[in-house]
Amino acid sequence: MSPAGAAERGEHWWPVAMAILVTAVLHVVLPAQYRVNPRWVVPVVLVGLLAVLIIGDPGRIDRQKPWLRIVTGIVIAFITVANLLAAARLFRDILTNNKVFANNATALLATGGVIWAANVIAFGLILSAGCGSIAPGTMAGLVSKLALETAARGDRASPRKVFCAGHVLG
């Protein structure tokens, strides 16, 4: 199969699934005052939504169904809101006279690091969802398509640039 044909088939689910599962685990390891309680809510909701996504588009991420986009948006929003709540609580504890971390800088850094990592994953999922919305398949498929168009025109240095949110700027 040609590289362009492989790219048109879509990406594997396992990177997205791993990102969602890692986010669920990161939420569980947060101290109780920074996570959504009870502890099991975020992981159960995320695993349930992930199961819906995988059942709705088994194999590779290559179906362009509106309800799959909505569920993907719900997953990203859920992760973002849970992370926003954790960050706001941490911010409050740092700024108030709470002294939760006065003698434990390691716990402060670890908590902040977990929130930061979950935030990076959420934005990675946002970018991944944005890249998937522009063309069937992957970002690599779009780049391959642009490379083929450039070669067909005979351009050596195309002025086109690819923006991950789905716009081709010229």
C-alpha positions as CSV (number, residue, x, y, z in Angstrom):
1,M,0.0,0.0,0.0
2,S,1.3,3.5,-0.9
3,P,2.1,6.0,1.9
4,A,-0.8,8.2,0.7
5,G,-3.2,5.2,0.8
6,A,-2.1,4.4,4.4
7,A,-2.6,8.0,5.4
8,E,-6.1,8.0,3.9
9,R,-7.1,5.1,6.1
10,G,-6.8,7.2,9.3
11,E,-4.8,7.0,12.4
12,H,-4.8,4.1,15.0
13,W,-7.0,4.5,18.1
14,W,-4.3,3.5,20.5
15,P,-2.5,6.9,20.8
16,V,-5.8,8.7,21.5
17,A,-7.0,5.9,23.9
18,M,-3.6,6.0,25.8
19,A,-3.9,9.8,26.1
20,I,-7.4,9.6,27.5
21,L,-6.4,6.7,29.9
22,V,-3.3,8.6,31.1
23,T,-5.4,11.6,31.8
24,A,-7.8,9.5,33.8
25,V,-4.9,8.1,35.9
26,L,-3.4,11.5,36.3
27,H,-6.7,12.7,37.7
28,V,-6.9,9.8,40.2
29,V,-3.4,10.5,41.5
30,L,-4.2,14.2,42.3
31,P,-4.6,14.9,46.0
32,A,-8.3,14.7,47.1
33,Q,-8.8,18.5,47.4
34,Y,-7.8,19.1,43.8
35,R,-9.7,16.4,41.9
36,V,-13.4,15.8,41.2
37,N,-14.8,13.7,43.9
38,P,-15.6,10.9,44.3
39,R,-12.3,9.7,42.9
40,W,-13.9,7.3,40.3
41,V,-16.1,9.8,38.5
42,V,-13.5,11.1,36.0
43,P,-12.0,7.7,35.0
44,V,-15.4,6.0,34.6
45,V,-16.8,8.8,32.5
46,L,-13.6,9.0,30.3
47,V,-13.4,5.2,29.8
48,G,-17.2,5.1,28.9
49,L,-16.8,7.9,26.4
50,L,-13.7,6.3,25.0
51,A,-15.6,3.0,24.5
52,V,-18.4,4.9,22.7
53,L,-15.8,6.4,20.3
54,I,-14.0,3.1,19.6
55,I,-17.3,1.3,19.1
56,G,-18.6,4.1,16.8
57,D,-15.4,4.0,14.7
58,P,-13.6,0.6,15.2
59,G,-10.2,0.0,13.7
60,R,-8.8,3.4,12.7
61,I,-10.0,6.9,13.1
62,D,-11.4,7.4,9.7
63,R,-15.2,8.0,9.9
64,Q,-16.5,11.5,9.7
65,K,-19.8,11.2,11.6
66,P,-21.2,14.3,13.3
67,W,-22.0,12.4,16.5
68,L,-18.4,11.1,16.8
69,R,-17.2,14.7,16.6
70,I,-19.7,15.6,19.4
71,V,-18.5,12.8,21.6
72,T,-14.9,13.8,21.0
73,G,-15.7,17.3,21.9
74,I,-17.4,16.1,25.1
75,V,-14.3,14.1,26.0
76,I,-12.1,17.1,25.5
77,A,-14.5,19.4,27.4
78,F,-14.7,17.0,30.3
79,I,-10.9,16.7,30.6
80,T,-10.6,20.5,30.3
81,V,-13.2,21.3,33.0
82,A,-11.8,18.7,35.4
83,N,-8.4,20.1,34.9
84,L,-9.6,23.7,35.2
85,L,-11.2,22.9,38.6
86,A,-7.9,21.3,39.8
87,A,-5.9,24.3,38.6
88,A,-8.2,26.8,40.2
89,R,-8.1,25.0,43.5
90,L,-4.3,24.8,43.4
91,F,-4.1,28.5,42.5
92,R,-6.5,29.4,45.4
93,D,-4.3,27.4,47.8
94,I,-1.1,29.0,46.7
95,L,-2.5,32.5,46.9
96,T,-4.4,32.2,50.1
97,N,-3.0,31.9,53.6
98,N,-3.8,28.2,53.5
99,K,-0.1,27.0,54.0
100,V,-0.9,23.6,52.4
101,F,2.4,23.6,50.7
102,A,4.4,25.7,53.1
103,N,6.7,22.9,54.2
104,N,6.3,20.6,51.2
105,A,7.5,22.1,47.9
106,T,7.7,18.6,46.4
107,A,4.0,18.1,46.8
108,L,3.3,21.5,45.2
109,L,5.5,20.7,42.2
110,A,4.1,17.2,41.8
111,T,0.5,18.5,42.0
112,G,1.3,21.3,39.5
113,G,3.1,18.9,37.3
114,V,0.1,16.5,37.1
115,I,-2.3,19.3,36.3
116,W,0.2,20.6,33.6
117,A,0.5,17.1,32.1
118,A,-3.3,16.7,31.9
119,N,-3.5,20.2,30.3
120,V,-0.9,19.2,27.6
121,I,-2.8,16.1,26.8
122,A,-6.1,18.0,26.6
123,F,-4.6,20.5,24.1
124,G,-3.0,17.6,22.2
125,L,-6.5,16.1,21.8
126,I,-7.8,19.4,20.7
127,L,-5.2,19.7,18.0
128,S,-5.7,16.1,17.0
129,A,-9.4,16.6,16.7
130,G,-8.8,19.8,14.7
131,C,-6.4,18.1,12.3
132,G,-8.8,15.2,11.7
133,S,-11.6,17.6,10.8
134,I,-9.9,18.9,7.7
135,A,-9.5,15.8,5.7
136,P,-10.2,12.1,6.0
137,G,-7.3,10.4,7.6
138,T,-4.4,12.1,9.2
139,M,-2.3,15.2,9.2
140,A,0.3,13.2,7.3
141,G,-2.3,12.5,4.7
142,L,-2.9,16.3,4.2
143,V,0.8,16.9,4.0
144,S,1.2,14.1,1.5
145,K,-1.7,15.5,-0.6
146,L,-0.1,19.0,-0.6
147,A,3.2,17.5,-1.6
148,L,1.6,15.7,-4.5
149,E,-0.2,18.9,-5.6
150,T,3.1,20.8,-5.4
151,A,4.9,18.2,-7.4
152,A,2.1,18.1,-10.0
153,R,2.4,21.9,-10.5
154,G,6.2,21.6,-10.8
155,D,6.9,23.9,-7.8
156,R,10.1,23.4,-6.0
157,A,9.3,25.6,-3.1
158,S,5.6,25.9,-2.6
159,P,4.4,29.0,-0.6
160,R,1.7,26.9,1.0
161,K,1.9,26.3,4.7
162,V,-0.2,23.9,6.7
163,F,-1.9,25.1,9.9
164,C,-3.1,22.3,12.1
165,A,-6.6,23.7,12.7
166,G,-7.3,22.9,9.1
167,H,-6.4,25.9,7.0
168,V,-4.1,25.9,4.1
169,L,-2.5,29.3,4.0
170,G,-1.0,30.5,0.8
